[in-house]
């Protein structure tokens, strides 16, 4: 259920696509071909989201279920272990923040295409 809810949340975001570019266990969500969420669909489920570097450290210190991004740039990505997060809304907020960070970093041309 959790995986499907995360998938639905990500796909509701404008310009989002999904694929399995690495293996059949890691569902990757992209906006304008840039990753914003990686979802490990095999238990134990986890997800990687992009994060502002200062906020990333703060979240890791504050939440047991937030760690440096597994197989990612640990300065910019966090791995979330949902079973250790008591407020599921936080996970959706972190996905939204990741999407917004990626969109913010798009080229003007890509932003214009996204906003068509």
Secondary structure, 3 states (H helix, E strand, C coil): CHHHHHHHHHHCCCCEEEECCCCCCEEEEEECCEEEEEEECCCCCEEEEECCHHHHHHHHHHCCCEEECCCCCCCCEEEECHHHCCCHHHHHHHHHHHHHHHHHCCCHHHHHHHCC
